[in-house]
Amino acid sequence: MTQNQKYRASGTDLSFKDWIEMQKTMGSVDEKLENNESDNANFSIDYKGISGKQIAIGIGVIILIGVGIWAYKKYKK
């Protein structure tokens, strides 16, 4: 069970950060496990040095070019 799931199940009024700190002081949280979970939170898509944002921009440009060609063929006089 992840820390987030434990937090939700606890039903506390504390913020997640405060709840984690309280659990650390009680010794309920394994800091090694917490660090592994935080590594997953920073996961990003990267393909051969190209970020996910660059891929999305590239696909958008290709779509715009396609729409432009289609509109040109449809409306040319």
Buried (B, 14 or more C-beta within 10 A) or exposed (E): EEBEEBBEEEEEEEEEEEBBEBBEEEEEBEEEEBEEEEEEEEEEEEEEEEEEEEEEEEEEEEEEEEEEEEEEEEEEE
